[in-house]
Amino acid sequence: MQSTDSVPQPNPTVGGYSAKNRRWPIMISAAVALLALGGAAYFMSVNNGDGKTADLADAQVQITDTGFSPATVKVKKGQRVTWSNDAVIPRQVLGSNAMPALNTDVVLQEGDTVTVTMDQPGTYSYHDAQSVSDISGTIIVE
């Protein structure tokens, strides 16, 4: 008769992983989730409805037949704002107050863009100088 001392004992595992190795899939899943949430927060910070605020490194504003979208853009000092004319008729971005960079002479045809670097903190309003209706927007520079 053989002694039970010489019989190998099974390694306590669950699902083929030891207790130590079971932590790795959980840690990797948590890291992937954190990266995904951080990336989503950075890249999905533009709301494209009227009255919404965009907050991103380089803000994009679409000029449509009915106005600017988003109508309000928030950037940090030194960041850029690019306007893209998606309207059929020509448009011109013109600052309504003391932001010389917004006073462009560029008339944007359909598909054209203009980019301005926002160097001075403050709140700046602008409008479409080519429109007979009140098409306007706001830039907040922090």
N, C-alpha and C positions, 0 to 999 in steps of 0.2 A: 504494500500500500504506500502511496506517495504522500508526502507531507504537503499541506496547503501552503507552507512557506515558500516552496519552490515553484508554485504556480504563478505565472505572471498575472498581475492585477490590471484590469482595463483602466485606461487613462480617462478621467472624468471629463467628458466633452458633451456639448449640446450642438446638434446639427453639424457635427464634424469639426467644430472649432473649440479649442480650449477656452477657458474663461479669459485668459490674457488676449487671445487672438480675436475674440468676439468684439472687442472695443474698436478695432480698426475700421470695419465697415461703418460703424456709427460715427466715428471721428471724420472719416472721409465724406460721408453724407452731409454732416454738419458744415464742413468747410465749403463744399460745393454750394450748399444753400446760402451761406453767408456771401460768397462771391456773387451768386446770381442776384441776390437782393441788392447788394451794393451797386452792381452794374445796372440793374433796372432803375434804381433811384437816380443814378447819374444820367443815363441815356433817355429816360422817359420823363423828363421834367418839363416838357412843353405841352401846354394845353391849347389846342387850336380853336377854341371857341371865342367869340367876341366877349370882351370883358375878362378874359382869363389872363393869367400871368405866365410868362415864360421865364425860366431861371436856368441858364446853362452857360457853358463856356463861350460859345459864339452863338448868339441868338439869330434865328431865322424868322423873318416876317413876310408873309405872303400878302401881296396887294391884290385884292379880288375886285370884282365889279361892285361889291357892296361895302368894302372897307379893308382895314388892316386886320390880319389874323396871325397871331393874337394881337389884340388892341393894346395891351400893356405888356412891356418886356422889362425884366429885371436882370441887370448884369453888374459885374464888379468893375471898378475903375480899370481901364486898360483893355477891356474885352470889346469885341466887335459885334455890331448888329448888321445883318445883311437883309436888304429888302429885295424881293423878287416880284416882278410884275407878272401876275397870272391873269390880269385883266386884258381884254381885247383892245381897250383904248389906252393911249399914253398916260403915264402917271409921273408925278414929281414929288419927292419927299422934301418938305420944307419945314424947318424948325420954327416954332411959334414964339420961342423966347431965347435967351442968351446961350445958345449952344452953336457956335459957328460951324462946327463939323456937320451939323444937320442941314445947313443951308447950301444944298447942292444945286448946281446949275444943270444937272443931268436929268434929262427927260427920258424916262424909261419906256421903251417900246415893249410890246408883249414878249415875255421871255427874258428881258434884260434884268440885271441886278446892279445894286450899288451897295458898297460896304463902308461903314463908318466906325472908327475906333473911338470909344467913349472914354475920354481922358479926365473928365471933371465930374466928381460926385454931385448928385442933385437929381431933381425930377424935371424932365423935359417933355414938353408936348410938341407934336408935329402934325402936319396935315398934308393932304394932297393938293398941291398948287394948281393942278390941271383939272380938278373936279369942281363942278358947280354946286355939288352937295357937300355937306359937312362930313368929310371923311377924315378922321383924325385918330391919333394914337398917343401913347405915353411911353417914355423910357425912364426907368428908375436906375440910376447909377449909384452903386454903394461904394 
